[in-house]
Amino acid sequence: MASRDPLFGKLVTLIGGSGFVGHHVAQALLERGARLRIASRNPEKAYSLKPLANLGQIQFLPCSVTHAASVAAVVQGADAVVNLVGAFDGDLDAVMAQGAGTVAEAARDAGAQALVHVSAIGADAASSADYARTKALGEHRVQGAFPGATIMRPSIVFGEEDGFVPMMAGLVASMPVLPVFAPEAKLQMVFVDDLADALAVALGDPAKHGGKIFEIAGPEAISMMDFNQRIAAAQGNRRHFIAMPDVVSGIFAALPFTPMGRDQWQLLKAGNVASGDYPGLKQLGIEARPLDLFLDRWMVRFRKHGRFTNSGPLTS
């Protein structure tokens, strides 16, 4: 008889669990028999998960990492806690630095056996980008409050329904001429389900994986220009891509009401690849899946004749 999954019946609180990554982490944990508590400022955004859970297997609670009492309430009685909270705007110190510490302290005080904190590749306390700086400060606070925590540093996360790929796919589909910012920057994007599986593995064996930092990245580093070209080819669209000089890109990012802010530009320019100094998916027993495994299928909806379009760039 097969042994029961170590997460079976365990109560896991997902803080920030109503977002894109949270939905996939929740599904991975439900499949392993865990009980879930989805906690976020807008928990109703995760109600679509209800049909995937058995009776009493999932609950939804309001929570903000900037309010310690609400965090303490949602981790009470939890066997494990995952902090998925992240942001590119607003008070990043309050959310990703101080908030990370608040979650770790609450998990410790509640007696949780495991804590997984999701940071980011490129976290750097000396960075001029607030996002990278506060992510690093958050890691420091987590390690101080909960030394056995597992810290996950994912690269840019990709999936079909949300995130970087569909955003760029929409731009490529709608614009015959497209500027490419930081065209030579390398991205080692990770598939969202690979990240979700990594979190589940870490939660399932905190004795083995606790107290460590993991860099969660895909199997291939591709340039921004190559990334755009792959999307266009998968859509069957002829597109003209213009490599933008850094000076122009920096000015654009500094303007108000643009889709890319200063932090995002700085992070993009620096690239997003694993340093190799930390273990990754392989050490968690997970084989990273490449973007090309999914891209052709995901781009069908952008083709002129859908799945009946022949392969190759046919439309302009």
C-alpha positions, 0 to 999 in steps of 0.5 A: 500500500502506498504511503500517504502524502505528508501533506494529507490532512495538514492545514496550510495557510496561503497568504496572498493565495488569491492571485495567479500563482496562488491558484496554482499552488492551491491546486497542487496542495489540494491534489496532495490532500492538504486542507487550505486556508486562502487568505488575502485582501480579496479572498473572493478572487479565489472562489473558483477553487471551490469545485476542486476541493472536497467538503471542508477542505478549503476556506477563505479569509480576509487578511493584509500583511500590513495588519498583524492581527489579521495575519495572526488570525489566519495562521492560527492552527495552521501546520504550514504557511506560505507567503505569496505576497508581492507588489510592484507599486505602493508601499513596498517596504510595508508589504514585502519587507515588514509584511514578510516579517509579520507573516514569519513572526505569526507563523512562529508564534502559531507553532507552524511546522513549516514556512515557505516565503516566496521572494524573487531572483535578483533580491538585493538589499543594495539594489536601487530598485525598490522591488529587489531591495524590499524582497531582500529585506523581507528575506532577512526578516523571515530568516530572523523570525523563522530560521527554518523557513524555506525561501523560494526565489522564482524567476519570471513566472509564466502561465497561460491565463495570466502573467508575462506571456499573455500580456506580451502575446496581446501586444504582439498580436495587436501591433505590427511594429513593436519596440523591444526594451532591453532586447539582449536581457536574458530571462529564465522564465519558470512555468507556474506549475513547476513553482507550485510543485516546488512549494508543495515539495518544500512544505512536505519535508521541512526537515530536509528543505527548511532553512534553505534558499532555492532559485526556481528558474526554467531550463533555458535563458532566452533574450527579450528579443528572442522571446518576442520573436517566438511569440510572433512565430507561434501566432503566425504573425509577421512582426517588425521588432525594434530594439530600443536603446537603453536611454530611450527605454529609461525615459519611457519608464520614467514617464507617468501612466506607462505600462512599465515603471522605473523598477520594472525597467531596472529589473528587466535590464538586469535580466532574470536568470539563476545565479547558480549559487543556490539549489533549484528545481532539480534538487527538489526532484522537479524537471523544469518545463520549457516555454516552447512546450506550451507556446504553440498551443497557447497562441492558437487563440491569437491566430487569424484562423485559430487552430486551422491556421497553418504553421509559420508566419502567415499574416501581417 
